[in-house]
């Protein structure tokens, strides 16, 4: 997406009454420090939105520049607190937990999270993840089920499981248990009911997440022509509506089970608001 296309979506978010927008991408070298900083400044100058960045592992200097430009939050999932398992699924060196702490020092609200059911994940390591959420005092926590993509090492049947202990299942039930326990451990955190949860349970996945501890529903405002390029796992719960159509449908879904969307930028403590809460984009 071009900068102007991103700004068009940011203005649409503000017009729909959302309080915050999430700019998410992979670790793309084309997203330079100056390019992202300029985009953040434009959003902050032209809209009342809070800005969350989710751009992978970046340097402290980049995080500092984006914070100075006006970014409010940084989201970086650590995937698992089990260092041996992390090395198994992510062979390049990583300092994600250190980067989260640095982002906090720079004044960001910070977010992280895990995939539930990673090959080799044990119940003990998953319990450690929840304890780490609390230790890091996270403002946002994302817990979604692991859905393998067949074109990745984790997605083919030859991928070795590194531990003989019981494997955590990547189910909607297990995921919502983790969401519920995370809510108990981090009562003030914002916890989304994820698209991955809606993918493994297309009928009620997201609703179950909201009923069991999540308090955020994140509408996707990416232009339709770009959404098909975000192929992170097969069967991804797709949205083919325009932003306005999706917004109307979302309000209807929330009303059907007695939830009222909150307003504002969605800062810490948003668990007191209901459902879509902060109307995140």
N, C-alpha and C positions, 0 to 999 in steps of 0.2 A: 504494500500500500504506500502511496505517496503521502507526504506530509499534509497536503490539502485534503486527501481522502480521509486521513485520520481525523483532521479537524472537522470535517463534515460529520463524522460519526460522533465526535465529542459534542458538537452543537446539538445533534439529534438527542443524545443522552440528556443534556441539560433541558431541552424542550419537553422531553417526556417526564421530567421531574426527578431524574436520578441525581444522586448526590456525589457519586464518585465514578471514575472510569479506570479500568485496568488496561494497561498497555503491555501485551504479552508477546514474546517471541523467543526463538531459540538463541543460542549464543552465536549470533550473526555478526561477523566482523564488519559488515556494511553498516550496522547500527553504531556509528561512531559516537564518541563522547559528545562532540559538538552538535551532531544531528539530533540526538535524543534530548539534550539540554534545550535546544531551540524549540523543539516540539513541546516540551513541558512548559516552557515559558509562554508559548502561544496559547496552550490550553488554559493556563492560569490567568492569562491576561484577558481572554475572550469568553471565559465561562466561569461559573462559581464552583466547578467540580474539584473535588480532591483527586489526586493522581496517584495511582498505585503502579509501580513498575515491576515487571517480572521478566527479566532479561538474562537470567542465568548467572553464572559465576563471572563477575566483573572485578576490576581492580578497586581498591579503596579510593583512588583518585577519581575514577569515574563515578562511584557512588557519591563522593563528596560534591562533584560538579553538578550532578542531577539533583541532589538535595538543595544545593544553593539556588538552582534554577526554580525550585518550588515543589519538587516531588515530595509526597507525603508518606508513602509507604513502599516497602520493598518486600517482594515475595520470592523466596528461594527454598524450594522443597529439598530437604536433606535425604529423602527417600528411605533411609534406614539408619538407625544409630549403631547398628552392628558393623563395626569397621571391617571385619573379615568379609561379611556378606556384601558390603558396599564395594570393596575391591573386586569382588567376584563379578558384580554386575556393571561396574563402572571402572574399567581398568586404568584409566588415567588418574593421576593424583588429584585430590580435591580437598579444599578447605572450606566446605560450605558452612559448617557450624561457626568457624572463625569469622567468615564473612557476615553471617547474621549478627554476630556480636558487634562487628565493626559498624554495620548499618545502624544498629541501636545507638552506638556511641555518637554517630553522626546526626542523630535526631529523628530517624525514620521510625514509624511504627513498622514492626517486622512480622513476617508471616513465613511459615514453613509447613511441612507435612510429609506424609508417607503414602506409599502404595500398599494396600492390604492384599497379601497373598503372593508377594514376590517369591519366585522359586528359591527355596532355602530359608525362607522366613519362618521363625519359630514363634510360639506364643510368648516365650521369655523375651525375645528381642522386640516384639511388638509392645509388650508391657514397658520395656525400657524406653521405647519411643514416646509413649504417653507421659512417662516421668520426665523425659527430656523436654517435651512441650512446656511442662510446668516450670522446669528449671530455667528455660530460656525466656520465660514470661512472655510468650508470644501473644501478639495482638490478633493474628489470623492463623488458623490451622486448617489445612486441607487433608482430608482422608478419603481416598477413593479406591475402588477395587482395581487390582492389577488386571489389565486386559492385554494379552500378548499380541504383538503385530507379527505376522508370519515372515516378514522380511528382515527381522532382527534376530540376533543370537538368542535372546530370551524367548523368542516366539517359535523356535523350531524344537522338535522333540528330542534332538540330540544334546540340548543344553544340560550340563550336569548339575544336579542339585547337591550343594556342598555339605549338607547335614542330614544325618539319618533320623533326627528327631521329628516328631509330628509336624507336618506342613500346615501352615495357616491357609484356610481356603479363601479364594478370591470371590466371595459371594456377597450378595446384598445384606444378608443377615449378619455376617461377620463384620462387614464394613459399618453397618449402623450400630453394632455393639461398640466398635472403636469410637465412633462419633459420640455415643452416649457417655462412654468412659472419659473421653476427652473433655466433654462439657463439664463433668464432675471435677476433673483435674484443673481445668482452665475456665472457670465460670464466667469470666469477662471477655473471653476471646470471641471473635467472629468466626463462625464455622460454616462453610458453604455446603449445600447439598449438591453434589457434583454431577457433571454430565456423564461421567463414567458410571456412577450409581444408576442414573437413568438408562444407561445402555444395558446393564446386566438385569435390570428390572424395568422394562419399558412401560408397564402399566402404572406402577406406583413408586418407582425408585426414589425420585426426588421428594415426593410427599412423605415417604417413610423417613428420609433423612431429616426433614423438618420436624416430624413428630418425635424424633429420637435424639434431638440435641442440636441439630443445625439451625441456623437462623438467617442464612443468606442464600438467595437464589440469584445467579448471575446471568442475566440476559446477554445473548451474543449479538452485538451490533455490527459485526464484521459484514461488509457487503457480500451478497450471495455468491458473486463470481469468485470470491477468494476462499469461501468456506471449504470447498471441496479439496483445496490444497493442504488443509490442516488434517492430514491423514495419520493421526498418531496411533490409532488402533482400528481394527475392522469393526464395522457395525456401529460406529459412533452415532449416538443419538443426534440425528440431523435436524436442523431447523431450516425450513424452506420459506418461512414467512418473512415479510419485511419487519423492520424493527417495530413499527406501529402495530402491525397485526399481532406480533408476538407479545407485545405489551398488553394488548387487550385480552388475549387468550390467557396470559399469566394472571391478570387480575381476576379473571373468571375462575381459574383453578384455585387460587388462594381463597376466594370467597366461598367456593364450594366446601372447603373444610374449615371455614370460620377464621381465616387469618386476614389481617389488614396490613398492607405494606407500610413500613415506616418511612420517614423522610430524613433529609439531611445527609451529611457526608459519611455517616456510618463509622464514627470513631469507636474506640474501645468502650465496651459496656453495651454494645448493640444487642446482646442477648435479651435485653429487656424489651426490645422491639419485637415485632412479630413477622415471621415468614420471610418474604423477599427482602425484607428489612432494608435498608439503605439503597434499595433499587440499584444494585451494582450493574455496571455495563461490562 
